[in-house]
Amino acid sequence: MSDCSQPYSYCVYSNETLNTKEYRPGATTGIPTFSAASGPFTSYAVRRWDFLSVEYEWTTKEDAGHMRVPICYGSPYITAMYSGMKPRLSKPPGPALLLVNGTDVAARGTDPLTITTSALNWTLATNYNQNWVFYTQNEVQWTCTMEGCTAEESDLVVRAAHNPSERHFLYRSAYATGAELEVVVDDDDAAIHFRWEVQGEGQLAMFALPHHRQILSHATRIDPALSVHTGLAGKISAVIGSDWYMSEGLSELGESFWDGGATIDADKAQAIIAQLQVDKPTEVIANQDPYTFGKRIARLARLALIAKELGEEGYAMDVARLMEQSLSIALGFGDQATNEDPLVYETRYGGVCSLKGIENPGEPWAPGGAQDFGNGIYNDHHYHWGYWIYAVAAVADIDPAWLAGDPELKKVVLALVRDIANPSSEDPFFTPFRYKDWFVGHSWASGLQAIADGANQESISEAINAYYGVALLGVALNDAHMRDVGRVLMASEMRAAHTYWQVMPRDTALYPLEFAQLGLAAQLFADKATYAVFFPCPGTTACTYGINVIPVTPVSAELLRPDWVRATYDYYASANFDGLNQWIAFLIADHAMIDQPAAWNETLAYEGPYDGGVSLSNIMHFVATQST
């Protein structure tokens, strides 16, 4: 481990008492300030955005022009487009500006340096190599002092790179200002196309992340000479060209999409049927908060679907009818006396939130902590509504008339889908793909609150469950578009799980060994990875792994790759489960991927207690459908 205050270093902080670790890449250097020769900027605005970029515009009181900065994922440069003003570049706070293109500006004192170049090279006074190079298409005259440089002409595009290679000069002229995303599903494959909007001359260079490289077309041109080692994605190289063509495999449809498709031994089937009777619900579930209700209603969905699969049609319908009552009340229909936390449409950001969450958003909006796990500030909606959507899909499969016969009820259900997986930019009520980040490949669970380490997501498995539910509801409603939207979102989330969350313990391609040996990045932030959870858990490993297995459904077999389970199971199983017996169910499901007979025996010995979304019937079914 090195000094985390320096670039290209890392720190792994450990809390031995809590058994948590945090991997944080080295700090970035200060970034030079872009401004105008006439003075500082006085206002800014977001001009445009798309799924892969956002463009800002800054203006001054003195100039009629502006500076626009397109911030595009994957760009090897900072790009500033000046119109009607001369660029002014100021050094970062802290380190002194020593050299400009090899000339010691510090030694010149107040005597400015005049230099004409298309590659303005700064060397800063630090104890590690730190250079900033500012590229222009043609040679430009600059006047430089110890504080920075000012261009002697306006209407320039300035592109800055930190510690660049020679290849940065080669690709300096073409730059992305935005992008279009296109996804086309053909059977069980999704063709994903990033079409970068390009200005300037020459060929565009944009960095690709590891999961992109896995699915990019074989015809893609990669320039390994333009590479950089990143803190959370390892070594990445540039894709050359304005079009990225990727092909993502999707989960196959059919009965296996609902139940795993495996034949269950007769004796195990009988044991599961017997346990179904033990687990059979008898009371309507009250909506206390969206997450708790969601897990509890999804638990019933698993019972109903397992019963249907095993030929217990009467049981399946009984549970479905109980679910219909519970869901109808929670969705705002029928007797609302027992609905403790109604859903409301929030108009500022356009989404479905819980009433308690809206009334108690937490700091900085109101005193105290956020209620409903932050639902009112758009935290974790895909987790919450994912459970609800999965449950509705189960009912729609077992009793199609329930949803088909009530257009108003269906409209509210579809509002939940639109809240987390709306594919249309033309929808006036819901933003498209609220949580999905199409470049990083996974969703961000954090909502509106400002977080020092940036956006984050903890439970990748619950994100997968959300999009699995969307796909299943599409199947149940015979809506091929909804089905395929869900499958594409689920597939990209699954790939991210396998690439960035599930770590082979000795694989240091992304994380240093002391972090990789844990086998799991339990949380990903914009600038760090952690082996921790957001809730109190004295046996942290039991929870870090468990929260990234929950909930157990047929698609969990796709998430829990046997090679990864085989490499990490012993470490997971050695966790301290004292007082955490409700998390053992997820360990058993994990074990089933590599040793089904042993896991089956563990289900027979497991006496609970159970997490709110877990039933022994479901764990038995999952284990019985594995073939190890």
C-alpha angles and dihedrals in degrees: 000000000000137000105300091206089074128076119252090028133097142206131211109200116199133201103193093185093058094030090232131140134191125201113202122177117227119284119271117244119251112282118232116251117246115209142137128278090235094060145290123323115264102191141017139186141182107255101184143339141190137176093288106030150022128207124212128196125206126192138182133214091239101051132060089208134073146214118237124195119193107203104202126178111250098019114148089207144047104239123204119182113200122198123181094353140078118246121247118194119195126192119251117267112271115019118074122242103243108168135026110192088336097311118121103235091176090063092051092064109190093351105106123223118232114203135168115209146128091224114049106195122201125192114196126206103252135125092250134051109284124164132160118198121194114203130200129182093243134018114288131190113240131188110210138189133167088281098054146281137292125203118231093218137050136225095054134149108220119193119192127198130183116229090343130193125229088265090068089069091051094055098035098109104059117066137174119239097178143330145232123224120211126179122183121182120209112180105300098349131081120206107209118194126189108193109190117209104229135198129180129037135301130018126335119236120197128167118245124210123230095263090052091055089055093061106025117120115269087238091064114119114228122189106207090185089070099062138132134191109236129197099238105021103041119223113353129187134202126264110216116219140043097262126069114191116193133174120208123189115226131211111269118250127230132081091318089067088063104036110010094260096245125135110242120218112253094241092050091046090055091049090052092048090052091050091049088064091052091049096042111131121228105180137064112255114239120221103239094157132344098254098045092043090046094055093045095049091045088053088060090047090059091049092051095047093046090050091050091050092051093049097257093132096160092053091048092052093046091055092042090054091051089049090050090057093047095045095044091056093044090049091054104265131115124007106002095187090098096042100102096177114032122196120246135185109244109213105197097064097015111242149113113268136169117258094232089049091053093046093047108036095153128219132021093016097046138357118279133020127319114268125223092029089295096304091145091059093046096260116155097348092149089055093048101041091037090070092047092049092048090052093049089050090054092051092045089053095049099035109020093175093067097071098024091057097053115056093180092053090047090051091058092047090052089050088063090051092048090049093063106017109025107154097189127089086191093066106110094199106046134040115237117259094349097192105023118101104201095197102048088040100230139072129263112227099194116099133199101326119108111244123192093223095043133242117346147186127200111176108048088172093061090049089054089048091054094056091040087058091051091051093048092049088052089053093047092049093042088240105146094185094054090044093054095043087056093046094050093048090047094048094052091046089050092051090051090051091053093045106039109015105038107059127187102233097238098035109111097175091110108011133032116260096254089060099033092056088069087069095222143063096210094188131023121202128181090261108019146028123223140195095214143085133235094239133061110278120161092194096048098182090058088057102036090057095035095053088054093051099044125139108037110217134143090274089061087080088065092048097048102065111200094227091055093043090049091053096047108027097094091052091047093047092051091062122120106258095174106140089000102087090133087071095056092084090069092050089053091051089049091050092052090068091068106020114024097173092053092045091050090055089049091056090053090053096043112106100172148193094216133212112250092259096045132093126178088230090062095047090049091050093049092049092046092054095056119095104208 
